Amino acid sequence: MATLIVHHTIHILTLASGETITEQGKENDIVLQELADGWWVHFIGESGTVDSYDTPFSSYGSALGTAKAAAEFASE
């Protein structure tokens, strides 16, 4: 089950192994996903579109820090 953090009214979800972005994320959510090459930060947009950074982060902490910064920016 995905872990939820609410930061500045934005939902940041960390997916558990085997979960997919579209099953868990909703519009305006930020989703963190660990894959073989690192931690990916995904942004859920209108109609379920997914936009992601070009490269993964090497640690969960780095991905979460970036997600929190993006949430602060989005909530302004």
C-alpha positions in Angstrom: 0.0 0.0 0.0 1.3 3.4 -0.9 2.5 5.7 1.8 0.9 9.2 1.9 2.5 12.5 3.0 0.6 15.7 2.6 2.9 18.7 2.1 1.3 22.2 1.6 -2.0 20.5 0.6 -0.3 18.4 -2.1 -0.4 14.6 -1.8 3.0 12.9 -2.1 2.7 9.1 -2.5 5.5 6.6 -2.2 4.6 3.5 -4.1 5.1 0.0 -2.6 6.7 -2.7 -4.8 4.4 -3.7 -7.6 2.1 -0.7 -7.4 1.5 1.4 -10.4 1.3 5.1 -10.8 -2.2 5.1 -12.4 -3.6 2.8 -9.7 -2.5 5.1 -6.8 -2.0 8.6 -8.1 -4.7 11.2 -8.7 -4.6 14.6 -10.5 -2.2 17.0 -8.8 -0.4 14.2 -6.8 3.3 13.6 -6.8 4.3 10.0 -6.9 7.7 8.5 -5.8 8.6 5.2 -7.3 11.7 3.1 -6.8 12.8 1.3 -9.9 16.1 -0.6 -10.6 17.9 2.6 -11.7 16.8 4.7 -8.7 13.9 6.8 -7.3 11.6 8.5 -9.8 9.5 11.5 -9.2 6.3 11.6 -11.2 3.6 14.3 -11.4 0.0 13.4 -12.1 -1.8 15.9 -14.4 -5.2 16.4 -15.9 -6.9 13.2 -17.2 -4.2 11.1 -15.5 -1.3 12.2 -17.6 2.1 11.5 -16.0 5.1 13.7 -16.3 8.5 12.8 -14.7 11.9 14.2 -14.3 14.4 13.0 -16.9 16.6 11.0 -14.5 16.0 9.2 -11.2 17.4 10.2 -7.9 19.9 8.0 -6.1 18.1 8.0 -2.8 14.6 8.2 -1.4 15.6 11.3 0.7 16.7 13.2 -2.4 13.5 12.3 -4.3 11.3 13.2 -1.3 13.1 16.6 -0.8 12.6 17.4 -4.5 8.9 16.4 -4.2 8.4 18.6 -1.2 10.0 21.5 -3.0 7.7 21.0 -6.0 4.7 20.8 -3.6 5.6 24.1 -2.1 5.9 25.7 -5.5 2.6 24.2 -6.7 0.7 25.4 -3.6 1.7 29.0 -4.1 
